């Protein structure tokens, strides 16, 4: 807590990309409890804003309940509908060596390195799935990079926040982070090992620090997971 008091030494804003943070439990081996996290952050007097960004899947009871619970816990909730995009995996009418379907799932740079035999094999597996009556997969999308970046820059412009705490390792934050650092603001990325993009990890500039959240596990994890 002494280390955190030094981090939160001036007016501080917290920005949590919850859709990005929730899956960290697989790597961490424990789960972040939104209630305990909010209580923990509220114990620091210099924290002026705790924003949490979470998509809501309209009509899905669990998703709607989650957003409602985050709001009731006192977070400044920013939410929007989750988009469900259907991607075709129907290879029934394409040549066995075609990449027209695979290119939607495999980056071009990698696809170009694959042998024809590999392409044919992957298409054959997709054809087996098609024979089961499955012609598409659903891809959920709800990105808050723009909203988070704008909120940080607006808080900076209005001179409300001096320290910016980002709970996300997404490389899309590189530009706003550089802007904040150039204006002598402190920026901390709260994350865990291998959950921070290389673009952010490679930013060797004064003012940017990556804080390992395993340090505060016992303050923010599910109670039954406390060491």
Secondary structure, DSSP 4 states (H G I P E B T S, - for coil): -HHHHHHTSS-EEEEEEHHHHHTHHHHHSS-B-HHHHHHHHHT-TTEEEEEEE--B-TT-HHHHHHHHHHHHTT-EEE--BPEEEEEE---TTS-TT--TTGGGTS-HHHHTTS-HHHHHHHHHHHHHHHTTT--EEEEEE---HHHHHHHHHHHHHTT--SEEEEE---GGGHHHHHHHHHTT-EEEEEE-TT-S-HHHHT---TTEEEEEGGGGHHHHB-GGG--
